[in-house]
Amino acid sequence: MSMFRVDKPRGFQHNYIYYDPRKEKLTNIEENAKRELGMLPEKEFNPEDIRGKFVGATTHLKRRKESGRKPVSSGILIIIIVVLILVMKYIYTGRVF
């Protein structure tokens, strides 16, 4: 252990014991295929089906996700205001300082 280097903690990795995500994905694919062919009735309610629907339905969250640009920080706004004040002072008086 050195004085200037801090060790990172071990990462957490959870291995499932009684759940196989690959198997569940395969059963979902088979079930959807059978439902499309008409071999099974319509699907009943599943809470996983509504995940992410609220964010997609709200306009302000949808705009933030779709625009891809970051909001302007307050530091940049202050710098722009100071520069504009200096430009206006230069225009009216002919000197900056």
C-alpha positions as CSV (number, residue, x, y, z in Angstrom):
1,M,0.0,0.0,0.0
2,S,1.5,3.3,-1.1
3,M,1.0,6.7,0.3
4,F,-0.4,8.3,-2.8
5,R,-2.3,5.4,-4.5
6,V,-5.7,4.5,-3.1
7,D,-6.9,1.0,-3.8
8,K,-10.4,0.7,-5.4
9,P,-12.9,-1.5,-3.6
10,R,-13.8,-4.8,-5.2
11,G,-16.8,-4.6,-7.6
12,F,-20.1,-6.3,-6.7
13,Q,-21.1,-9.2,-8.9
14,H,-24.3,-11.1,-8.1
15,N,-24.6,-14.6,-9.6
16,Y,-28.1,-15.9,-9.7
17,I,-28.8,-19.3,-8.1
18,Y,-32.4,-20.1,-8.9
19,Y,-32.9,-17.8,-11.9
20,D,-31.6,-18.3,-15.4
21,P,-32.0,-15.1,-17.5
22,R,-31.1,-16.9,-20.7
23,K,-33.8,-19.5,-20.2
24,E,-36.4,-16.8,-19.4
25,K,-35.5,-14.9,-22.5
26,L,-35.9,-18.1,-24.6
27,T,-39.3,-18.8,-23.1
28,N,-40.5,-15.3,-23.8
29,I,-39.4,-15.6,-27.4
30,E,-41.2,-18.9,-27.8
31,E,-44.3,-17.5,-26.1
32,N,-44.4,-14.4,-28.4
33,A,-43.9,-16.6,-31.5
34,K,-46.8,-18.9,-30.4
35,R,-49.0,-15.9,-29.7
36,E,-48.2,-14.5,-33.2
37,L,-49.2,-17.8,-34.7
38,G,-52.5,-17.8,-32.8
39,M,-51.6,-20.9,-30.7
40,L,-51.9,-19.0,-27.4
41,P,-54.5,-16.4,-26.2
42,E,-53.7,-12.8,-25.7
43,K,-51.1,-11.9,-23.1
44,E,-52.2,-11.1,-19.5
45,F,-50.9,-8.2,-17.4
46,N,-47.2,-8.2,-16.6
47,P,-45.6,-5.4,-14.6
48,E,-42.5,-5.5,-16.7
49,D,-44.5,-4.3,-19.7
50,I,-45.0,-0.8,-18.2
51,R,-41.3,-0.2,-17.4
52,G,-40.1,3.0,-19.1
53,K,-43.5,4.0,-20.4
54,F,-43.8,7.1,-18.0
55,V,-40.6,8.6,-19.3
56,G,-41.6,8.1,-22.9
57,A,-45.0,9.7,-22.3
58,T,-43.8,12.9,-20.6
59,T,-42.8,15.6,-23.0
60,H,-40.1,17.3,-20.9
61,L,-38.2,14.1,-20.2
62,K,-38.6,13.0,-23.8
63,R,-37.2,16.3,-25.1
64,R,-34.2,16.1,-22.8
65,K,-33.4,12.5,-24.0
66,E,-33.9,13.2,-27.7
67,S,-32.1,16.5,-27.9
68,G,-28.7,15.1,-26.9
69,R,-27.3,18.4,-25.8
70,K,-26.3,19.3,-22.3
71,P,-27.9,22.2,-20.4
72,V,-25.8,25.4,-20.2
73,S,-24.1,25.8,-16.9
74,S,-24.4,28.9,-14.8
75,G,-20.7,29.7,-15.0
76,I,-20.9,30.0,-18.8
77,L,-23.9,32.3,-18.5
78,I,-22.0,34.6,-16.0
79,I,-19.0,34.8,-18.4
80,I,-21.3,35.7,-21.3
81,I,-23.0,38.4,-19.3
82,V,-19.7,39.9,-18.1
83,V,-18.4,39.9,-21.7
84,L,-21.6,41.6,-22.9
85,I,-21.3,44.3,-20.2
86,L,-17.6,45.0,-21.2
87,V,-18.6,45.3,-24.9
88,M,-21.4,47.7,-24.1
89,K,-19.1,49.8,-21.9
90,Y,-16.5,49.9,-24.7
91,I,-19.1,50.9,-27.3
92,Y,-20.5,53.8,-25.1
93,T,-17.2,55.1,-23.5
94,G,-14.5,54.0,-25.9
95,R,-12.5,52.4,-23.1
96,V,-12.9,49.1,-21.3
97,F,-11.2,49.9,-18.0
